[in-house]
Amino acid sequence: KNQAQASTHFIVNVEKSVVESIRKLPTLIHSGLVAVYGTVVLNRIVLFLGTDDGQLLKAILNEDMKSNCPEVLYEIKEETSVFPKLRLDPRDNNYIYLSSANKVRRIPVANCGKYVSEQECLSAKDPYCGWCLLNQRCTLRGKCTSSNSTKG
């Protein structure tokens, strides 16, 4: 229900390469947007964006519906456009499907391992990531081996 609701709150204006909230205020401006998928994770809105040069971007919105600097999750080497449909894996929401002219790829929704310290992990404010106290590393939520040992 939250995913459907989140995805209807945004309009992609392909001509202007703008993602707008239903309040008509620009949420994110980025050239070459061809696809958008919105979802709610831990009360945060996360946008996955496909570009005409083959990038999959992730933007996290703050309370004012403004975006952080979009993170490049994946880049198609052939510089081909992403098809306009992005979908989370229905069996494991830690992955999103990215399709292009000749392939469908299953891409992780977060690269939590790039945050090497607890402070980096928590200050990233990525709702998919948390600091695993048991392993002392930043991991996807739910991937920490003990259910109550994720911080953030």
N, C-alpha and C positions, 0 to 999 in steps of 0.2 A: 504493500500500500504506500509506504513512504517513498519508494523508488518511483512509482508512477506519479505521485504528487510532486516530487522534486523535479522530474523531467518535464512537467507541464508548466513550471514556473519560469522557464527560460525560453527565449526566442533567439535563434541564430539568424542574423542578418548576413547572408553570405556575401552580398555586394559590398557591405561595409566591414566585413570580418569582425563583427561585434557580437558578443553574447549579452543580451539584455535581460534583466529581471522583468517580471510582469508589471513592475512599477515604472517601466520605461527608462530606468537609469542604467547606464553602462556598468556591467559587472566586470567585464574583461574586454579589452581590445587587443586583438592579435591578428596579424595578417594571414590570410589563407585558410581560415577555418572552414571545414566542410562537414564536420560531424561533432555532435555534442551528446553526452550522456550524463545525467545528473543523478546522484543518489545521496541518501542521508546516512551518515555513519557517526554514531555517538553524538547526535544532535548537531553535527557539522555537515554542511553541504559540500560535496566533492563533485567537481566537474571533470570528466574525461573528454578531451578534445582531440579530434583528428584534423590534420592539416593537408593541404594540397601537395605538400612536398614529402609526405610519408611519415610525419611525426605523430606520436601519441603523447599528449601533454596531460598533466594533472594539475588542477588548480583547486585550492581549498578556500572557501569563502569565510570571511569573518562575520560578526554579528551585524555589521552594516551592509552586508552583501557585496563587499569588495573582495577582490581576489588577491592572494599572495602572488609572487612571481611564479608563473607556471613552470613545473618541473617536467623535463623531457623523460618520459618513462621508456620510450622505445623509438627507434628511428629505422625505417625501412631503407636498406642500403641502395635500392634501385631508384630512390627519389620518385616514387609513384604515389599518386593520391590515395588517401585512405577512403574507403567507401563510407557512405553517410550513416551506416548503422553500426553502432558500438553496443555491445551487450556484455553484462557481467555473466560469468559462468553460473548457471542456476544451481549447480551442485557445490560449488566452492566460490564464494564471493570475493576471495582473495585473488581472483584472476578475471581478466576482461578479454573478450574476443575482439580482435582487430582484423578486418578484412581489407584486402587490396585486390588489384587486378588478377593476380594468380595464386594467392595464398590466403588462408585464414590462420592467424597466429593467436596463441593463448599466452597473454602477457600478465606477469604479476602486477597487482595494483599499487604496490609500494616497493621501494628499495630500502628497507629499514636498515640493512646491514651497512649502508654507507655512513651511518651515524655511529661514531666510535666511542663516544662517551655518553653517560646518562644525561648530562646537561644538553648535549647536541640532540639527542633522541627526543627528549621532552620539549625542548624549545622549538623543534620543527613543527609541533602541533599537528602532526599527521595523524588523523584518527585511526588509521590502519596500523600504526606502530606503537609499541610500548617497550619500556625497559624491563627486560627479564632479569629479575634479581638473582635467580638461581644460576643462570649462565653468564651474568654480567655482560649482556649485549643487547642491542636493540633488535627486536624481532617483530614479526607480524603478531598482532593480538591473537591469542588462541594457539600459537605455535610454541609458546613457552611450555616446558614440560610439566610444570605444576600450575594448576588453574588459578591459584590466588597469588602468584608471584610476579605478576606483570604490573608495573607502575606506570601511571600516566594515562 
